[in-house]
Amino acid sequence: MWGGGSTKGPTKGGYDCSGLMLYAFYQGAHITLPRTSQQMRHSGTRVPRSQIRPGDLIVINNDGNWGHVGLYAGNDTMIHAPRPGKSVETTSASWWERYDWDVRRVL
């Protein structure tokens, strides 16, 4: 669902990955993030993977364009909106190590 989600909740029938982060950070901490994962890659402070903690963004270069983002929940778990037709899910953060990814601390 590309373009789905805002600070107020789902739009266009759901969330895309960045829309889910936009909603979560606004509802949880009243922080307004940029709209796209590419823009979120420049939000907050970059931290080494070895220092990742719950609440950090994981911005992933899965398509050559830093096109995916999720929320680190601790214990090697990431919450994200995977792709159109799929529900929000948790996945192993280490599964994404096949791609380049940055950790961004916004909180």
Secondary structure, DSSP 8 states (H G I E B T S, - for coil): -TT--BTTB-BTTB--HHHHHHHHHHHHH-----SSHHHHTTSSEEE-GGG--TT-EEEEESSSS--EEEEEEETTEEEE--STT---EEEEGGGGGGSEEEEEE--
